[in-house]
Amino acid sequence: MKKVQLNKKTTKMILIVVVIVAVLGIGVFLLTKNLPKGAGNALPETNASQIAVKDPQLNAILESSDSSEPIDAATTIDTNVVDSTGLS
Amino acid sequence: MFLGIFLIVVLTVPVFSESVISDGATGSSITSNSVELGSGTSTTISTELQRFYNIAKAEVDFYSAVVNSMTSMVPSDTLTADITKLQSDLVQIQAYASSGDRNSTKQFVQTTFETDRNTMKQDILAWRRTNYKSLTLEQKQALKASFEQSRSDFESSRLAAYKNFAYGRLYYFDNALVIYQNRISVLKANGLDVSSLNQLLADAKTTIVDPLQAAINSATNASSLNQAIKQYALFDGSQAGINFHLAAKFNIALLQIALDKLTATSGILQASITQLQNDINTANSVLSSVGTKQYTANQKTQIWNAIKDGFNTIRSSSPQVNSAAQP
């Protein structure tokens, strides 16, 4: 049986790849282990939105807010009727 | 010589943009709705797709009347077939418009309807070249009278279509103002000073709603009314007219009300107050540079990021408010 000999450079490369994979694996584990069960792929909410706003006035202000400018009732289908006259 | 009887009205390819009907004010039914506007008068309103169909119908009706007059004097199977095809196209446009399918409407009009209309126009001209000289004087006079009546009917239908759509816009604006007024009522019920918000709605009515109402009332032709409709946007929907940016102004005013409250509350971190003030200043500054024009993409991002950041600052200040409220 023929024995495969790896030189030092190849061995070093393999070790580097193994270390990178291990670090990535641990990272993914740490990032996902705290996701609530049943959350599926939902991302956790931001800290700001998780803070309960108990003050009724501030709460009323937040509930009255928008996230963007609404779209005006569209005026954008533009039907221009042009006369290209015939006889005169 | 008589005026021409073959005046050809060309409905140009509609220009659709990404801005879509989202008001929910009139639904998607092709049948226009009758509603009570702020004035207390009942009127008919329509969405843009309904208006589009109404104008296409007015045009097909016009062509049909003209062709009927022509073929009653010199029959033409070609023209009869052309009109039948256009009327069939109209049914399809109605179906797309009723379902609120803008893309299919656009596609169908730009291809099938345009092609069929051009074919008919060519056939009308061909009929004229072949037959007009052989008509009697009485026939030519009758044809002219018929054309003028059809033309008048067409203009009336077109103006009505634009008026119904303009009333749809007013209805949408009125609904939007009611929504914001309801929010103000809740804020007032919570003991907040809402005078700045009330003033904002009053300005919106004066700047946008009232002028549009006046334009509708005084409109005598469809083209001028169409221009007037495009002129006024409560939010950011007018390319060349006045955009009020009601939502941005309302939300900045909300931030200011919150800032006033936080400033008057002991125990609030100065950093939070400074941050909120900076957000308000940023949003106000960019909005001021926008003026009554439409946002650029960058301006929109800057304004709304500042507004969102302001509300996040309010959320993060909440525990401090709660602490300050503790005995």
Interface residues (C-beta under 8 A of the other chain):
Chain A: T46 N47 A48 S49 I51 A52 V53 K54 D55 P56 Q57 L58 A60 I61 L62 E63 S64 S65 D66 S67 S68 E69 P70 I71 D72 A73 A74 T75 T76 I77 D78 T79 N80 V81 V82 D83 S84 T85 G86 L87 S88
Chain B: M1 F2 L3 G4 I5 F6 L7 I8 V9 V10 L11 T12 P14 V15 F16 S17 S19 V20 I21 S22 D23 A25 T47 E48 L49 R51 F52 I55 A56 E59 R102 K106 L125 R128 R158 G168 R169 Y172 F173 A176 R183 I184 V186 L187 A189 N190 G191 L192 A222 S223 N226 I229 K230 A233 L234 F235 D236 G237 S238 H245 A247 A248 F250 N251 L254 I257 A258 K261 Y295 K300 W304 I307 K308 F311 N312 I314 R315 S316 S317 S318 P319 V321 N322 A325
